[in-house]
Amino acid sequence: MKKKIMIVEDESGAVDLLKHRLESEGYQVLGLPDSKDVISQFHNFKPDLILLDLLMPGFGGLDVCEMLNQDQDGINTPVIIVSGLNKEVDKKKAYNLGIVEYFVKPVDMDVLIKAIKKYIKD
């Protein structure tokens, strides 16, 4: 059974690039263009890992982390931030909310894939 990754990112080009690469690695991928349906889609899709942008319309990535932390299943799902923001205060908040990795765009896809494989075991 394929491992599932949810991408929450408002830049469609970034979603397409990530989705293509992750699917070529054998993952099932769901891309969401914004954060408004994250929790309902989370329960429908049941991802093994979430790739999350910080700046999006609606809820920001840190808000999504807080919502996942209040969800019985969400709290146990690894979250990797992939963001254009490189502020220490945002990184600190994200790690305090339980994210497992924080990458600043543009991200090296091979490094990102390696990080994903660290948290999703086949």
Helices and strands as residue ranges (DSSP letters): E 4-8, H 12-24, E 28-32, H 38-45, E 49-52, H 61-69, G 74-76, E 79-83, H 88-96, E 101-104, H 109-119
